[in-house]
Amino acid sequence: MVSLAPEQLVPIMGMGMERRVCIVTGGSRGIGLAIASRFAAADGRVVIAARDPSALAVARERVEAAGGECEAVVADVGTAAGARDLIAAAVKRFARVDVLVNNAGDAPLGPIADTGDEAFADCLRANIGSVFFCTRSVWPVMRAGGGGTVVNLSSLASIDPFPGFAVYGGTKAWVNTFTKAAADEGRPHGIRVLAVAPGAVETRMLRHHFPDFPATETLAPDDVARLVEACCGPALAHSSGQTLFIRR
């Protein structure tokens, strides 16, 4: 386990995206939008995915304003069909995929006994299904292209969940394990897989669940985006399989 603070990120930043093609799921707001904007600013070609067409259209404008090119795809990547359609759209537009950031997710909060079947299934679909289906769909594309990088968004809750985050924390623990297994499988093919696990991040989701959480203890979405970008550069070339924790 590697734990970082935002001020430690500058020395490990890698080279720019060098026109690489980057897919970001959950790219319409929060951490996903920050990641997509950072990749675009590095002159990358970005594909963002989300379920809300209106939010996605606004996000596309913001990503394009940051630089680079942007394709916006309306998709539910928690389903096999949605993930398949996303990867196909990226290949159709840019002919390859160099980076996949599995950021889409859901964070239900509540006691175990009060967690309904639908909430449980939604969390698994968003946090586990999206990571697995998108990774599975992009795998042959990256292999054919000689390699690539997959970055999975985990959480500090995977090892230290808040009360009420039993289901959410459990799904993120799965992300950490899947990351290690996928990295081992991808190594012979030049595919790196890492997980980034932030603590509290200043997002709409955080404020929905914890409106009084101290702002002095939260990360900015771009703090997380900087680490995700670093995962795709040479400085962390030998870190495949690791979960990188970042907190304020």
ZIKAHU-V116338 format. One record per pair of residues at least 4 apart in sequence whose C-alpha atoms are under 7 Angstrom apart, sorted by the first residue. I is the first residue (numbers start at 0). J is the second residue. D is the distance in Angstrom with one decimal. If there is no record, write none. Layout:
[[I,J,D] [I,J,D]]
//
This chain:
[[0,241,6.6] [0,242,5.9] [0,243,6.4] [1,242,6.7] [1,243,4.9] [1,244,5.8] [2,243,5.9] [2,244,4.4] [2,245,5.6] [3,7,6.4] [3,244,5.9] [3,245,4.6] [3,246,6.6] [4,245,5.4] [4,246,5.5] [4,247,5.9] [5,222,5.9] [5,247,7.0] [8,12,6.3] [8,226,6.6] [11,229,6.5] [11,234,5.6] [12,229,4.8] [12,234,6.6] [13,229,5.2] [13,232,4.2] [13,233,5.5] [13,234,5.4] [14,232,5.7] [15,41,5.4] [16,38,6.5] [16,41,5.5] [16,42,6.5] [16,43,5.4] [17,42,6.6] [17,43,6.4] [18,42,5.6] [18,43,4.3] [18,44,5.9] [19,43,5.3] [19,44,6.1] [19,97,5.8] [20,43,6.2] [20,44,4.8] [20,45,5.8] [20,95,6.8] [20,96,5.1] [20,97,5.2] [20,98,6.3] [21,44,6.2] [21,45,4.8] [21,46,6.1] [21,96,6.4] [21,97,6.0] [21,98,4.5] [21,99,5.8] [22,45,5.8] [22,46,4.6] [22,47,5.9] [22,98,6.1] [22,99,4.8] [22,100,6.0] [23,31,6.4] [23,35,6.3] [23,46,6.2] [23,47,4.9] [23,48,6.4] [23,99,6.2] [23,100,4.8] [23,101,6.4] [23,102,6.6] [24,31,6.8] [24,47,5.8] [24,48,4.8] [24,49,6.4] [24,100,6.4] [24,101,5.5] [24,102,5.2] [24,103,5.1] [25,31,5.5] [25,48,5.8] [25,49,5.1] [25,102,5.5] [25,103,4.1] [26,31,4.1] [26,32,4.7] [26,35,6.6] [26,47,5.0] [26,48,5.5] [26,49,6.1] [27,31,6.5] [27,32,5.4] [27,49,6.1] [27,54,5.8] [27,55,4.9] [27,58,5.1] [28,32,4.7] [28,58,6.9] [29,33,6.4] [29,202,5.6] [29,220,6.2] [30,34,6.2] [30,220,4.7] [30,223,6.9] [30,224,6.8] [31,35,6.2] [31,102,6.1] [32,36,6.0] [32,58,6.8] [33,37,6.1] [33,220,5.9] [33,221,5.4] [33,224,5.9] [34,38,6.3] [34,224,4.5] [35,39,6.1] [35,45,6.5] [35,62,6.4] [36,40,6.1] [36,62,4.8] [36,65,5.8] [37,41,6.4] [37,224,6.8] [38,42,6.8] [38,43,5.4] [39,43,4.7] [39,44,6.3] [39,45,6.3] [39,62,6.3] [39,65,5.9] [39,66,5.0] [39,67,4.8] [39,68,6.9] [40,65,5.0] [40,66,4.8] [40,67,6.5] [42,66,6.1] [42,67,4.6] [43,67,5.4] [43,68,7.0] [44,67,5.6] [44,68,4.8] [44,69,6.0] [45,68,6.0] [45,69,4.7] [45,70,6.3] [46,69,5.6] [46,70,4.6] [46,71,5.8] [46,89,6.4] [47,70,6.3] [47,71,5.0] [47,72,6.2] [48,71,5.9] [48,72,4.8] [48,73,5.7] [48,74,6.1] [49,55,6.3] [49,72,6.9] [49,73,5.4] [49,74,5.7] [49,75,6.8] [50,73,5.3] [50,74,5.3] [50,75,5.7] [51,55,6.1] [51,73,6.9] [52,56,6.1] [52,73,6.1] [53,57,6.5] [54,58,6.2] [55,59,6.1] [55,71,6.6] [56,60,6.6] [57,61,6.5] [58,62,6.1] [59,63,6.1] [59,69,6.4] [59,71,6.3] [60,64,6.1] [61,65,6.4] [62,66,6.8] [62,69,6.7] [63,67,6.1] [63,68,6.0] [63,69,6.0] [72,85,6.5] [74,81,5.1] [74,85,6.7] [75,81,4.9] [76,81,4.7] [76,82,4.5] [76,129,5.0] [76,133,6.8] [77,81,7.0] [77,124,5.0] [77,125,5.0] [77,128,4.9] [77,129,4.1] [78,82,6.3] [78,128,6.6] [78,129,6.8] [78,132,6.9] [79,83,6.1] [79,132,5.4] [80,84,6.1] [81,85,6.2] [82,86,6.4] [82,132,5.8] [82,133,5.0] [82,136,6.7] [83,87,6.1] [83,136,5.7] [84,88,6.1] [85,89,6.3] [86,90,6.3] [86,136,6.6] [86,137,6.2] [87,91,6.0] [88,92,6.2] [89,93,5.9] [90,94,4.3] [90,95,5.0] [90,96,6.7] [95,140,6.8] [95,144,7.0] [96,140,6.8] [96,141,6.4] [97,141,6.7] [97,147,4.7] [97,148,6.4] [98,147,5.8] [98,148,4.9] [98,149,5.8] [99,148,6.4] [99,149,4.8] [99,150,6.3] [100,149,5.9] [100,150,4.8] [100,151,5.9] [101,130,5.7] [101,150,6.2] [101,151,4.8] [101,152,6.0] [102,151,6.4] [102,152,5.2] [103,125,6.5] [103,126,7.0] [103,129,6.9] [104,125,4.7] [104,126,4.8] [105,122,5.5] [105,125,5.8] [105,126,6.3] [106,122,6.8] [106,167,5.6] [107,167,6.5] [108,163,5.1] [108,164,5.5] [109,113,6.5] [109,114,6.4] [109,163,4.3] [109,164,6.7] [110,114,6.4] [110,163,4.9] [111,165,7.0] [114,118,6.4] [114,119,6.6] [115,119,6.2] [116,120,6.1] [117,121,6.0] [118,122,6.2] [119,123,6.4] [120,124,6.1] [121,125,6.0] [122,126,5.8] [122,167,6.9] [123,127,5.2] [123,128,6.3] [123,170,6.6] [124,128,4.4] [124,129,6.4] [125,129,5.5] [126,130,6.6] [126,170,6.1] [127,131,6.2] [127,170,6.3] [127,174,7.0] [128,132,5.8] [129,133,5.9] [130,134,6.0] [131,135,5.9] [132,136,6.1] [133,137,6.1] [134,138,5.9] [137,141,6.2] [138,142,6.1] [139,143,6.0] [140,144,6.3] [141,145,6.2] [141,146,4.9] [141,147,5.5] [142,146,5.4] [142,188,5.9] [145,188,6.7] [145,189,6.3] [146,188,5.9] [146,189,4.2] [146,190,4.6] [147,189,6.5] [147,190,4.7] [147,191,6.3] [148,190,5.6] [148,191,4.7] [148,192,5.8] [148,231,6.2] [149,191,6.2] [149,192,4.7] [149,193,6.4] [150,192,5.8] [150,193,4.9] [150,194,5.4] [150,227,6.9] [151,193,6.3] [151,194,4.5] [151,195,6.3] [152,194,5.7] [152,195,5.1] [152,196,6.1] [153,171,5.2] [153,174,6.2] [153,175,6.8] [153,194,6.0] [153,195,5.6] [153,196,4.4] [154,171,6.2] [154,196,3.9] [154,197,5.0] [154,198,6.3] [155,159,6.0] [155,160,7.0] [155,196,5.4] [155,197,5.6] [155,198,5.0] [155,244,6.8] [156,160,3.8] [156,161,6.7] [156,168,4.8] [157,168,4.5] [157,169,6.3] [157,171,4.9] [157,172,4.5] [160,164,5.6] [160,165,6.8] [160,168,5.6] [164,168,5.5] [165,169,6.0] [166,170,6.3] [167,171,6.4] [168,172,6.2] [169,173,6.4] [170,174,6.5] [171,175,6.5] [172,176,6.5] [173,177,6.0] [174,178,6.0] [175,179,6.6] [175,194,6.4] [175,242,6.2] [176,180,6.4] [177,181,5.9] [178,182,6.0] [178,192,5.9] [178,193,5.9] [178,194,6.3] [178,240,5.6] [179,183,6.4] [179,240,4.1] [179,241,6.5] [180,184,6.4] [181,185,5.9] [181,192,6.5] [182,186,5.9] [182,191,5.7] [182,192,4.8] [182,239,5.8] [182,240,4.9] [185,189,6.3] [185,190,4.7] [185,191,6.4] [186,190,5.6] [186,191,6.5] [191,239,5.2] [192,239,5.2] [192,240,5.6] [193,239,5.4] [193,240,5.2] [193,241,5.5] [193,242,6.1] [194,241,6.4] [194,242,4.5] [194,243,6.1] [195,227,6.8] [195,242,5.7] [195,243,4.9] [195,244,6.0] [196,242,6.6] [196,243,5.8] [196,244,4.6] [196,245,6.2] [197,223,6.9] [197,244,5.7] [197,245,4.7] [197,246,5.7] [198,245,6.3] [198,246,4.8] [199,217,5.0] [199,218,6.2] [200,205,6.8] [200,217,5.0] [200,218,4.5] [200,219,5.8] [200,220,6.2] [201,205,6.4] [201,217,5.7] [201,218,6.0] [201,219,5.5] [201,220,6.6] [202,206,6.5] [203,207,6.1] [204,208,6.5] [205,209,5.7] [206,210,4.4] [216,247,5.6] [217,247,5.9] [218,222,6.2] [218,246,6.7] [218,247,5.8] [220,224,6.4] [221,225,6.0] [222,226,6.8] [223,227,6.3] [224,228,6.2] [225,229,6.2] [226,230,6.3] [227,231,6.9] [228,232,6.9] [229,234,7.0] [229,235,6.8] [230,235,5.6] [232,236,6.7]]
//
